[in-house]
């Protein structure tokens, strides 16, 4: 959503991306084959007068990390959205994007988890992940956790002006570390950040372990209002991104309009096969037709 390359159209950035990049062939065969399972034995029907058993309600613990202020000046200098800032073309694009994502997350078996990835470094995935998190954090009654999962080159806390401590990889490697204690709460009450943690030589193996699923469930269980956004390593440069996709409901594949080749998009999409629902997110666009978001409020028209 940096606006450099030119595109025409009236759809969302996701819709326009699919018009420019024909990546449907790369995702063919993603559906798992239907497997016929033997019929399970029929359990006896309990009498209707049997007393119900109250199952304990499991609820993810509150985040307990220290509160740190976000560097709003740094965000502005980086071209990011400003919490409670003026309406701009970019803020409106992210509003449309999050509406699409929230609708798709409804009832997902993989929970409220969104992976933001790209084929190569420099395509703008971290920029998009931060702005998506800021936009979602403006929602009422939501808690957003932005996870720095780019273990080789972590940078989300620094971009937000936060001091990183222990993070995701530390909690995966050491069962004695409670993951909720690693989370940095910010002065934006609905936004928190989970640092990447200490890099390991077994990042991919840790992410593929059962403990990863347990930790993610611990963060969100019983709290449908929580959304996890993962900023991953580039798909064509490091293997953890493809493994992270297996834990996400949606994978946003960021493509930079002025540099990402279609062959790179296809290869990256192939690495996401069988994982999350894949959507392209077009970055670095300059519009020549259609919407002119931001101009409506900047001309002094009364707000409804």
N, C-alpha and C positions, 0 to 999 in steps of 0.2 A: 503494500500500500504506500510505499514511497512512490512518487509519481514521476517516472522518467520515461519509460517506453510507452508507445501509443497503442490504444485499442479502441474499437468501437463496439457498441452493444448496449443493451438495456438490462441485462441480467445481473446477478450478483457476481462478485469476483470469483466465486466457485464456478458459477455457470459459464462465465467468460473463459475461465481457464480450460474447461473441458472443450470449448469451441476451438481454442488455439492448439491444445495438445491432445492428440488422439491417442489416449493411453488405455482404451478399453481392451485392446488385445492383450496387453500385459497383465490384465486382471482376470482373464478368462480362466475358468477352472477353479475359481476360489471356493466355490460351494463344495462342502464335503459330501461324499457319496452317501446315499441312504443305506444304513446298515440294518438288516433284519435281526432283531434280537429275539431269543426264545422267550416265550411267555412266562411271566413271573408267576409263582404259585399264588393262588388266591388266598388272601388272609381272611380269617373269620370276621364277620361283621360284628362290631361291638354293639351291645344293647344300647338302645336310645336313652336309657336311664342312667348310663354310666356317668360318674362325676367327671367333669373335665379336669385335665391336669394343666395347671398354669405353668407354661414354659417361661423361663427367665428371659427378660428383655435385654438383649445385648446391644450396647450403645458405645460407639467409639469414644475414647476418652477425650477430654478437652485438651487443646494445645497449650503447653505449659512453658514454652520458650520465652525468653525475654522480648520485650517490645523495643523495636528500633525504628527511628524515623526514616521515611523514604526521602531521597534526595530529589525534590521536585524540580530544582533548578537543573540538575543533571538530566532528568527526564526530558525537560523542555529543550535543552541543548541537543539531545539525541533525536529530537523529532517525535517523541512518544506522546501518547495521550496524557492529558493532565486531569487528575481526579477533580471533579467539580469544575473543570475548565469549560471554555466556550465550545459551542457546537462547531465542528469542522467537517470537511469532506471525509477525512479519515475516521473521525469518531462515528460518523453515520454509517460508513462501510462496515466498521466493526460491530455496530449495533445490528445491522442486517445479518452479519456472519453469526453472531452469538444467538440470534433468534432461531436460525436454521439449526445450529448445534443443539440448543436446548430442546428443540422439538425432536431431534433424532435420538437424544439421550433418554427420552422417556421410555421406561421399561426395558432398557438394555440389560442383558444378562451380565455384561462386563462392568456394570456400574458407571458412574459419572467420571470417566477417565478419557482424556483427550491427549493424544500424542502429536506434538508439532515437530515435524522432521523435514529434511530436504535431501536432495541428491548430493550436493556439494556444500562445503563451507562458503560463506559469503552470499548465500541466496536469501538471507533475511529471516531465518527460522526463529532466532532468539528475539529479534525485533517484533515479529508477529506474535510469539508466545507471550511476551511482556504486555503488549497492547491488548491481546485477547484477555489476559488475566485482569488487566485494569478495567476493561469494558465489562467483563462479567462481575467484577467486584462492585460495580455500581448497581447491580441487581439487588432488589430488596429480599431480605431473608435468605441470602446465599453466603456460603463460606468458600473462598477460593484458595487452593493451595497450589502455588507455582513451584514445580519440582525441577531443580537443576540436575538433569540426568546426562549432561555432556561431561562425562567423567574425565576425559582427556584434556578438555579445555573448558573447565567450568567458569562461568562469568555472570550468571544471573544476579547473585547478591551484589556484586560490585557495580553492575549497571544500575541497580536500584539504590546504591549508596549504603548498602548493608554490610556488616562484618560477618563473614561466614565462620561457622564453627563445625562441629561434627555433623554429618549428614547421612544421606541415604545409604551410601556404601558402608559407612561405619556401622549402621544399625543392621545391615545385612550380614556383615562379617562377625559381629559380636552380639550374641543373644542377650548379653547383659545391658545393652544400650537400648533404652526405650525410644522408639522413633518419634513419639510426640514431644520428647524433650529436645530433639534436634531442630524442631521447627522454630523459625524466627517469626514472631508476630510483628506486624508493622503498625504504624500510626493510622493506617487505613484499616479500620477494624475488620472488614470483610476479606482482607488479603493477607496471606501468610506465605512464607517461602521456606522450602526445604533445600538446604545446600546439597551439593554432590557428595561431599565427604572426602575422605582420603582415598586416593586412587589405588586400585588393586590390579594385579596381573590377571585376576580371574573375574573381571567385571561381568563378562557375558555369562559365565557359569553361575555366579551369584544371582543374576537376574533371572536365569532359567530355573532356579531352585524353587521348591515349594514355599520356602520362607518368604520369598518376595510376595507371593500372593497373600500370605498370611499378614504381612506388614501392611499391604495396601488395604486389605479388609479391615485391619485394625484402625486405619485412618478414617474409614468411611462407614463402617457397619452401623446400621441404625440411624444414619444421618443422611437422608436423601438430598439434603440441601447443600452438601459438600461436593465440590467439583475439583478434580485433580487435573492439572495441566502439566505435561512433561515436555521439557525442552531437551531433545535428544541429540546425540552426535549425528553427523551426516551419514546417510545410509551407505554411500559408496566409499566411505573412508573408515568406518568402524562398525563392528558387528553388533554392539549392544542395541542399536536402534531397532533392528528387526525383531529382537527378543522383546523389547519394550512394547512393540506393537501387539504382541500376543496378550498383553495385559490391558490393552486399551479398547474402548468401544469404538472410537473414531481416530483415524490417523489423518491429520492435515498435512499433505505433502506440499510444501512451499516451493513454488517455481518462480524464478525471477524472470520477468518478461523480456529483459534485455540481454540475458546471458545463458539461461538454462536450456540446453538442447533437448529435443524430443527424445533422442536416444538415451540421454541420462535420465529423463523422466520415466521412460519405459523400464530401464534397468532398475531404478529405485522402486518402482511400483511392483516389479517382480519379486523384490525382497520382502514386500508386505503381503504377498499372497497367503491366504489362509489365516491372516490375522485380523486386524481391525477393519472396519469399513473405511475405505480409502476415498478421500476427497482432495482435489487439487485446490490450492490457494494461490492466486496470482498476485505477485508482489512486484513493486517498481513499475507502476502503470501511470500513464498520462492519458486522460480521457479526451476524445475529440468529439464525442456526441453523447446523447443520453443524459444521465444524471449530472447535476451540478450541486451536490450536497455541500452544505455550509453557507452557500450564498443567501439562502432564504432568511436565516437568522441574522446575517451580517448586514442586511439592508434596512433593518429597523422595523420589519413587519411585527405586529403584536404576536406574542406566543399564545397558543391555545392551551 
